[in-house]
Amino acid sequence: MNVSHASVHPVEDAPTTEGGNAPRARMKDMQGMPGTLGGLVLRISQFLFAAAALIVMATTSDFPSVTAFCYLVAAAGLQCFWSISLAIVDIYALLVGRSLQNHQVVSLFTIGDGMTSTLTFAAACASAGITVLIDNDLGSCGHNHCAQFETATAMAFITWFTSLPSFLLNFWSLASR
């Protein structure tokens, strides 16, 4: 029985010598970008440090009397929500094997990371200023919870240090399109 089988022979397209029509090279998924294991590690560390800042500051009895400390609690809460939401998205992308390099998704992540990292940095700076005022200038650390204030402020700065790479990598990915 003679049966012919169809065969497909790929033909390569000859490279063009014109530089104007060359396709743009796409940046590979670098560790730290959404949908990568490095991105998931950054998101989880952002969540943990923001949660630590939130819990430490919220457990002090006199944090509501200072606006900067209330701002730190609000910024850390927002950072916790944002980071855990994107960590869930990263886990889903890793399990399914999907790339999150869609223009709209990267734009959303970039704007969200930029806003939350800026708010966290501003809250940490404001809290650090008040903590220095209480400790050094007023000398009333014995009457306040200075150790908790300093710990929460340090956790907020570490949160910012872990959220900044996420923002920069997303911004770089968005700008390289």
C-alpha positions as a Markdown table, in Angstrom:
| # | Residue | x | y | z |
|---|---|---|---|---|
| 1 | Met | 0.0 | 0.0 | 0.0 |
| 2 | Asn | 1.6 | 3.2 | -1.2 |
| 3 | Val | 0.3 | 6.1 | 0.7 |
| 4 | Ser | 2.0 | 9.4 | 0.5 |
| 5 | His | 2.5 | 11.4 | 3.6 |
| 6 | Ala | 2.5 | 15.2 | 3.6 |
| 7 | Ser | 5.7 | 16.7 | 4.8 |
| 8 | Val | 6.3 | 20.3 | 5.6 |
| 9 | His | 9.7 | 21.7 | 5.0 |
| 10 | Pro | 10.2 | 25.1 | 6.8 |
| 11 | Val | 11.7 | 27.8 | 4.6 |
| 12 | Glu | 13.7 | 30.5 | 6.3 |
| 13 | Asp | 13.0 | 34.0 | 5.4 |
| 14 | Ala | 16.0 | 35.8 | 4.1 |
| 15 | Pro | 17.2 | 38.5 | 6.4 |
| 16 | Thr | 16.5 | 42.0 | 5.3 |
| 17 | Thr | 19.3 | 44.4 | 4.9 |
| 18 | Glu | 17.1 | 47.3 | 5.7 |
| 19 | Gly | 17.3 | 48.3 | 9.3 |
| 20 | Gly | 14.0 | 50.2 | 9.4 |
| 21 | Asn | 11.8 | 47.2 | 9.1 |
| 22 | Ala | 13.6 | 45.0 | 11.6 |
| 23 | Pro | 11.4 | 43.7 | 14.5 |
| 24 | Arg | 12.0 | 45.2 | 17.8 |
| 25 | Ala | 13.7 | 42.9 | 20.3 |
| 26 | Arg | 11.6 | 42.2 | 23.3 |
| 27 | Met | 13.1 | 42.2 | 26.7 |
| 28 | Lys | 13.2 | 38.8 | 28.4 |
| 29 | Asp | 11.5 | 38.2 | 31.6 |
| 30 | Met | 14.1 | 39.2 | 34.2 |
| 31 | Gln | 13.9 | 38.0 | 37.7 |
| 32 | Gly | 11.9 | 40.5 | 39.7 |
| 33 | Met | 9.4 | 41.3 | 37.0 |
| 34 | Pro | 5.8 | 40.2 | 37.4 |
| 35 | Gly | 5.2 | 36.5 | 36.8 |
| 36 | Thr | 8.7 | 35.4 | 37.8 |
| 37 | Leu | 10.0 | 33.7 | 40.9 |
| 38 | Gly | 12.1 | 36.8 | 41.8 |
| 39 | Gly | 9.0 | 39.0 | 41.5 |
| 40 | Leu | 7.1 | 36.7 | 43.8 |
| 41 | Val | 9.9 | 36.9 | 46.4 |
| 42 | Leu | 9.9 | 40.7 | 46.2 |
| 43 | Arg | 6.1 | 40.8 | 46.6 |
| 44 | Ile | 6.2 | 38.5 | 49.6 |
| 45 | Ser | 9.0 | 40.4 | 51.3 |
| 46 | Gln | 7.1 | 43.7 | 50.6 |
| 47 | Phe | 4.1 | 42.2 | 52.3 |
| 48 | Leu | 6.0 | 40.8 | 55.3 |
| 49 | Phe | 7.9 | 44.0 | 56.0 |
| 50 | Ala | 4.8 | 46.2 | 55.5 |
| 51 | Ala | 2.8 | 43.9 | 57.8 |
| 52 | Ala | 5.5 | 44.1 | 60.4 |
| 53 | Ala | 5.5 | 47.9 | 60.2 |
| 54 | Leu | 1.7 | 47.9 | 60.4 |
| 55 | Ile | 1.5 | 45.5 | 63.4 |
| 56 | Val | 4.3 | 47.1 | 65.4 |
| 57 | Met | 2.9 | 50.6 | 64.9 |
| 58 | Ala | -0.7 | 49.6 | 65.5 |
| 59 | Thr | 0.1 | 47.8 | 68.8 |
| 60 | Thr | 1.3 | 51.0 | 70.4 |
| 61 | Ser | -1.4 | 52.8 | 72.3 |
| 62 | Asp | -0.4 | 56.4 | 71.4 |
| 63 | Phe | 0.2 | 56.2 | 67.6 |
| 64 | Pro | -3.2 | 57.8 | 66.8 |
| 65 | Ser | -2.0 | 61.0 | 68.5 |
| 66 | Val | 0.6 | 61.7 | 65.8 |
| 67 | Thr | -0.5 | 62.2 | 62.2 |
| 68 | Ala | 2.7 | 60.8 | 60.7 |
| 69 | Phe | 2.3 | 57.6 | 62.5 |
| 70 | Cys | -1.3 | 57.3 | 61.3 |
| 71 | Tyr | 0.0 | 57.9 | 57.8 |
| 72 | Leu | 2.5 | 55.1 | 58.3 |
| 73 | Val | -0.2 | 52.7 | 59.3 |
| 74 | Ala | -2.4 | 53.7 | 56.3 |
| 75 | Ala | 0.5 | 53.4 | 53.9 |
| 76 | Ala | 1.7 | 50.1 | 55.3 |
| 77 | Gly | -1.9 | 48.8 | 55.1 |
| 78 | Leu | -2.2 | 49.8 | 51.4 |
| 79 | Gln | 1.3 | 48.3 | 50.7 |
| 80 | Cys | 0.2 | 45.0 | 52.4 |
| 81 | Phe | -3.0 | 44.9 | 50.3 |
| 82 | Trp | -1.2 | 45.7 | 47.0 |
| 83 | Ser | 1.7 | 43.3 | 47.6 |
| 84 | Ile | -0.4 | 40.3 | 48.6 |
| 85 | Ser | -2.7 | 40.9 | 45.6 |
| 86 | Leu | 0.2 | 40.9 | 43.2 |
| 87 | Ala | 1.8 | 38.0 | 44.9 |
| 88 | Ile | -1.4 | 36.0 | 44.2 |
| 89 | Val | -1.3 | 37.1 | 40.6 |
| 90 | Asp | 2.4 | 36.1 | 40.4 |
| 91 | Ile | 1.6 | 32.6 | 42.0 |
| 92 | Tyr | -1.1 | 32.1 | 39.4 |
| 93 | Ala | 1.2 | 33.1 | 36.5 |
| 94 | Leu | 3.9 | 30.8 | 37.8 |
| 95 | Leu | 1.5 | 27.9 | 38.2 |
| 96 | Val | -0.1 | 28.3 | 34.8 |
| 97 | Gly | 3.2 | 29.3 | 33.1 |
| 98 | Arg | 1.9 | 32.5 | 31.8 |
| 99 | Ser | 3.9 | 35.7 | 31.1 |
| 100 | Leu | 2.6 | 38.9 | 32.5 |
| 101 | Gln | 4.3 | 41.1 | 29.9 |
| 102 | Asn | 1.0 | 42.5 | 28.5 |
| 103 | His | 1.1 | 46.3 | 28.1 |
| 104 | Gln | -2.0 | 47.0 | 30.1 |
| 105 | Val | -0.9 | 44.7 | 32.9 |
| 106 | Val | 2.6 | 46.2 | 33.1 |
| 107 | Ser | 1.1 | 49.7 | 33.0 |
| 108 | Leu | -1.2 | 48.8 | 36.0 |
| 109 | Phe | 1.7 | 47.3 | 37.9 |
| 110 | Thr | 4.0 | 50.2 | 37.2 |
| 111 | Ile | 1.4 | 52.8 | 38.3 |
| 112 | Gly | 0.5 | 50.8 | 41.4 |
| 113 | Asp | 4.1 | 50.1 | 42.4 |
| 114 | Gly | 5.0 | 53.8 | 41.9 |
| 115 | Met | 2.2 | 55.0 | 44.0 |
| 116 | Thr | 2.6 | 52.6 | 46.8 |
| 117 | Ser | 6.4 | 52.9 | 47.0 |
| 118 | Thr | 6.1 | 56.7 | 47.0 |
| 119 | Leu | 3.5 | 56.6 | 49.8 |
| 120 | Thr | 5.5 | 54.1 | 51.8 |
| 121 | Phe | 8.7 | 56.2 | 51.5 |
| 122 | Ala | 6.9 | 59.4 | 52.4 |
| 123 | Ala | 5.3 | 57.7 | 55.5 |
| 124 | Ala | 8.7 | 56.3 | 56.5 |
| 125 | Cys | 10.4 | 59.7 | 56.2 |
| 126 | Ala | 7.6 | 61.4 | 58.2 |
| 127 | Ser | 7.7 | 58.8 | 60.9 |
| 128 | Ala | 11.5 | 59.0 | 61.1 |
| 129 | Gly | 11.3 | 62.8 | 61.5 |
| 130 | Ile | 8.8 | 62.4 | 64.4 |
| 131 | Thr | 10.8 | 59.6 | 66.0 |
| 132 | Val | 14.0 | 61.8 | 65.9 |
| 133 | Leu | 12.0 | 64.7 | 67.3 |
| 134 | Ile | 10.7 | 62.6 | 70.2 |
| 135 | Asp | 14.0 | 60.9 | 70.9 |
| 136 | Asn | 16.7 | 63.5 | 70.3 |
| 137 | Asp | 15.0 | 66.9 | 70.5 |
| 138 | Leu | 12.4 | 66.4 | 73.2 |
| 139 | Gly | 14.2 | 63.6 | 75.1 |
| 140 | Ser | 10.9 | 62.0 | 76.1 |
| 141 | Cys | 11.6 | 58.5 | 74.9 |
| 142 | Gly | 10.9 | 57.2 | 78.4 |
| 143 | His | 7.3 | 58.4 | 78.2 |
| 144 | Asn | 6.7 | 57.0 | 74.6 |
| 145 | His | 7.1 | 53.8 | 72.7 |
| 146 | Cys | 10.3 | 54.9 | 70.9 |
| 147 | Ala | 11.6 | 51.4 | 70.3 |
| 148 | Gln | 8.3 | 50.4 | 68.6 |
| 149 | Phe | 8.2 | 53.7 | 66.6 |
| 150 | Glu | 11.8 | 53.1 | 65.4 |
| 151 | Thr | 11.1 | 49.5 | 64.6 |
| 152 | Ala | 8.0 | 50.3 | 62.6 |
| 153 | Thr | 9.9 | 53.1 | 60.8 |
| 154 | Ala | 12.8 | 50.8 | 59.9 |
| 155 | Met | 10.3 | 48.2 | 58.6 |
| 156 | Ala | 8.7 | 50.9 | 56.4 |
| 157 | Phe | 12.0 | 51.8 | 55.0 |
| 158 | Ile | 12.8 | 48.2 | 54.3 |
| 159 | Thr | 9.4 | 47.8 | 52.6 |
| 160 | Trp | 10.3 | 50.7 | 50.4 |
| 161 | Phe | 13.7 | 49.2 | 49.6 |
| 162 | Thr | 11.9 | 46.0 | 48.4 |
| 163 | Ser | 9.2 | 47.8 | 46.5 |
| 164 | Leu | 11.5 | 50.1 | 44.6 |
| 165 | Pro | 13.0 | 47.3 | 42.5 |
| 166 | Ser | 9.5 | 46.1 | 41.5 |
| 167 | Phe | 8.7 | 49.6 | 40.3 |
| 168 | Leu | 11.9 | 50.1 | 38.5 |
| 169 | Leu | 11.7 | 46.8 | 36.7 |
| 170 | Asn | 8.1 | 47.4 | 35.7 |
| 171 | Phe | 8.9 | 50.9 | 34.5 |
| 172 | Trp | 11.9 | 49.6 | 32.6 |
| 173 | Ser | 9.8 | 46.9 | 31.0 |
| 174 | Leu | 7.1 | 49.5 | 30.1 |
| 175 | Ala | 9.7 | 52.0 | 28.7 |
| 176 | Ser | 11.5 | 49.3 | 26.6 |
| 177 | Arg | 8.4 | 48.6 | 24.5 |
